[in-house]
Amino acid sequence: MSDPKDERRVGQRVAVRLPVSLKSKEATAEQTAYTRDLSTQGIFFYLDREISAGTQLEMVLILPSELTAGERRWVCCQASVVRVEENPGNNFGIAASIERMDILPEIPGEPSSG
């Protein structure tokens, strides 16, 4: 098992709390979680139920301007859970590797990215 301090991240990691909607094949309903940090290659979020490492997820969230060259963007991501941490307070920290990210089109009438 590798030491987390030895981990080498490829992209810029941004510490930000954002809502993320997620679906998995195991869950019948869409769930909302909140990020702790994210990059274009990975995401760490908190969820009120445990999911298994290896679970495939579809997530929809707004990427902050720090990761998009200036403008916030709605994205849909395909990701795989790589680590699950049980936390005090009945929630779980979930680390997932983003395998694919698609920028979603702007929806007229939705709040702007400003």
C-alpha positions as CSV (number, residue, x, y, z in Angstrom):
1,M,0.0,0.0,0.0
2,S,1.4,3.4,-0.9
3,D,1.8,6.2,1.5
4,P,-0.6,9.1,0.7
5,K,2.2,11.6,1.2
6,D,4.1,10.0,-1.7
7,E,1.2,10.5,-4.1
8,R,2.0,12.5,-7.2
9,R,-0.8,14.5,-8.6
10,V,-0.8,15.5,-12.3
11,G,-3.1,18.5,-12.2
12,Q,-3.8,21.5,-10.1
13,R,-5.9,20.6,-7.0
14,V,-8.4,23.2,-5.9
15,A,-9.8,23.1,-2.3
16,V,-13.4,24.1,-2.8
17,R,-16.8,23.0,-1.4
18,L,-19.2,22.6,-4.3
19,P,-22.4,20.5,-4.6
20,V,-22.1,17.5,-7.0
21,S,-24.9,15.3,-8.2
22,L,-23.9,11.7,-8.7
23,K,-25.3,8.5,-9.9
24,S,-24.0,4.9,-9.7
25,K,-25.3,1.6,-11.0
26,E,-25.6,0.5,-7.3
27,A,-27.8,3.4,-6.3
28,T,-31.4,3.7,-7.6
29,A,-31.6,7.5,-7.0
30,E,-29.4,10.4,-7.8
31,Q,-27.5,11.7,-4.7
32,T,-26.0,15.0,-3.8
33,A,-22.5,15.2,-2.2
34,Y,-20.1,18.1,-1.5
35,T,-16.5,18.3,-2.7
36,R,-13.5,18.9,-0.4
37,D,-11.2,19.4,-3.4
38,L,-10.9,18.6,-7.1
39,S,-8.8,18.8,-10.2
40,T,-9.4,17.8,-13.8
41,Q,-8.1,14.4,-13.0
42,G,-9.7,13.7,-9.6
43,I,-12.2,14.6,-7.0
44,F,-12.6,14.1,-3.2
45,F,-16.1,14.5,-1.8
46,Y,-18.2,13.6,1.2
47,L,-21.2,11.3,1.0
48,D,-23.6,10.2,3.7
49,R,-23.4,6.5,2.7
50,E,-20.5,4.2,1.9
51,I,-19.8,3.1,-1.6
52,S,-17.1,0.6,-2.7
53,A,-13.8,1.2,-4.3
54,G,-14.1,0.5,-8.0
55,T,-17.7,1.8,-8.2
56,Q,-18.3,3.7,-11.5
57,L,-19.9,7.1,-11.0
58,E,-21.5,9.8,-13.2
59,M,-21.2,13.2,-11.7
60,V,-22.5,16.7,-12.7
61,L,-20.9,19.7,-11.1
62,I,-19.7,23.2,-11.8
63,L,-15.9,23.4,-12.3
64,P,-14.5,26.6,-10.6
65,S,-12.8,29.2,-12.8
66,E,-9.4,28.1,-11.4
67,L,-9.7,24.9,-13.4
68,T,-11.3,26.3,-16.6
69,A,-9.1,29.2,-17.7
70,G,-11.4,31.9,-16.3
71,E,-15.0,30.8,-16.4
72,R,-17.0,28.4,-14.3
73,R,-18.3,25.5,-16.4
74,W,-20.9,22.8,-15.9
75,V,-19.4,19.4,-16.6
76,C,-20.5,15.8,-16.6
77,C,-17.8,13.4,-15.4
78,Q,-17.3,9.6,-15.6
79,A,-15.2,8.6,-12.6
80,S,-14.1,5.5,-10.6
81,V,-13.9,5.4,-6.8
82,V,-10.3,4.7,-5.7
83,R,-10.5,5.2,-1.9
84,V,-13.2,5.4,0.8
85,E,-12.5,6.9,4.2
86,E,-15.0,6.5,7.1
87,N,-15.3,9.8,9.0
88,P,-16.8,10.7,12.4
89,G,-20.2,12.2,12.0
90,N,-21.7,9.4,9.8
91,N,-20.2,10.4,6.5
92,F,-17.6,9.0,4.1
93,G,-14.8,10.6,2.3
94,I,-14.7,9.4,-1.3
95,A,-11.7,9.8,-3.6
96,A,-12.4,9.2,-7.3
97,S,-10.3,9.3,-10.4
98,I,-12.0,11.2,-13.3
99,E,-11.8,9.1,-16.5
100,R,-13.8,11.4,-18.8
101,M,-15.1,15.0,-18.5
102,D,-17.6,16.6,-20.9
103,I,-18.4,20.3,-20.8
104,L,-22.2,20.8,-20.8
105,P,-23.8,23.5,-22.9
106,E,-25.1,26.6,-21.2
107,I,-28.8,26.6,-20.5
108,P,-30.5,29.9,-21.4
109,G,-32.1,31.5,-18.3
110,E,-29.8,29.7,-15.8
111,P,-27.7,31.8,-13.5
112,S,-24.5,33.0,-15.3
113,S,-21.1,31.9,-14.4
114,G,-20.1,35.3,-12.9
